[in-house]
Amino acid sequence: MLSELSKLKEGEPLHQKMRIAGKLVGNERRIEVLNPYSGKLVGTIPKATVGDIRDAFRIARQFKSPLTRYDRSKIMLRASEILRANTDAISDLITAESGLCKKDSLYEVGRACDVFVFAANQALVDDGQVFSCDLTPHGKQRKVYTMKEPLLGAISAITPFNHPLNQVAHKVAPSIATNNRMVLKPTEKTPFSALLLADILYEAGLPPEMFSVVTGDPKEIADEMLTNADVDLVTFTGGVPIGKYIAGKAVYKRQVLELGGNDPIIVMEDADIEEAATLAVSGSYKNSGQRCTAIKRMIVHQAVADEFVKKLVAKTRAIKFGDPMDPNNDMGTVIDERAAIEFEAKVKDAERHGARLLYGNIRAGALYSPTVLDHVPADCKLVAEETFGPVSPVIRCTDIADAIRISNSTPYGLSSSVCTNRMDYITRFVRELEVGSVNVREVPGYRLELTPFGGIKDSGLGYKEGVLEAMKSFSNTKTYSLPWN
Ligand code: NAD
């Protein structure tokens, strides 16, 4: 598919097939993918049948990978090189299918390269442990050893639209690093990056049985992805409703669920307000506000709220948004018009509940302006629910206890940002915020692709992603013991 990407520039649609163990599989039943900015056809993908899904999992389960640690590392380094060498063309594809601006899609390709480099390095690290057994009065002259093994069955992976390439990289790289076999279903909204990544991995030398990409209508095939007998683990990134559906459906399968967020930036009275406003803007609008860890609430101490809001509005005005292909723009569209209409309605609802709209809430199709509101009541829909778009709602708070109470008041618990230099505040935030991560003077989304990442409460089951943790989830630990004098 890499060689076909030039078609995009000529406005010619990509008609793609699934990659089932390296074979191109497709049928007459197609799903159209439209460019959210231009409304033009980006291309079409097949609607898999349940039989296609079964084939993919059967092949995956039966395949036993012969790859050494060195082989796996080499394949992933090669994949990262191919990605890097084709950064611009791949970012064009992401931009076409998602409406994310070029700045965002270029950044995303770089992140995916990092994922493969980290996973390549990690594949080389032996993760076994050794326990001497002569530690207690009833001990023995033995040692217990641990080793990690790939799962017996296949991994079923399901990904969302907001990072069409990097979400897929975060599933497949740890799977390769641990010698597993994965069948991935990308979202039907942005399926092309996943199909392209499969080709790149095959070109880099991955045995095709180790990674299949299937596409289709979730109403027809999602249940098979969750219940197929050849599946041992379901790894899902997406919204809470589907995550909870999976939790109930994928019975007696290991589940890694990375769900929605409602992350705050908390700005205390001692904070550097210029820095806080800069973080707020980048955390709120990057990726058109469509990151699970985007800043979705700004909880600001009342003593500095006026100054913060003034800077926030000024910095928001400076955000250039429009044609996603324009390299100077900071923001493209959101995923589709339906999402943009939803943000517009939620902002109007917040205004009805007393919030003051200071900037934005302007929509044209799927193009939605960055938007700032002040005096937002903490319980209105705009902030009580996840608003997955470029909206900056300021909620004023009175002190640290109030900030923590407001932050913890939603069902979500993904990440957070706190702007303060006071050590007593920092230690309290780290202890009392009900989240998976606390970033002091950084955006909630800050992390390495390697480091543990994930949420609690409705944001996830507490199992983390990030290359290292995903490798743990994707492995069985086997112990064996030997006599040892
Ligand atoms: P979504 O939940 O609507 O869809 C995600 C995936 O689930 C898609 O591939 C979709 O086809 C599939 N799906 C649909 N019905 C299904 C079913 N019945 N069973 C199984 N799968 C089904 O999410 P989205 O709108 O694509 O993405 C946005 C959401 O993802 C936001 O809530 C965001 O916060 C979340 N997200 C979370 C993380 C994280 O790491 N915690 C990262 C990125 C995005």
Boltz pocket constraint, residues with backbone or C-beta under 6 A from the ligand:
constraints:
  - pocket:
      binder: B
      contacts: [[A, 158], [A, 159], [A, 160], [A, 161], [A, 162], [A, 185], [A, 186], [A, 187], [A, 188], [A, 216], [A, 218], [A, 219], [A, 222], [A, 223], [A, 237], [A, 238], [A, 239], [A, 240], [A, 242], [A, 243], [A, 245], [A, 246], [A, 258], [A, 259], [A, 260], [A, 261], [A, 291], [A, 292], [A, 293], [A, 386], [A, 388], [A, 414], [A, 454], [A, 455], [A, 459]]
      max_distance: 6.0
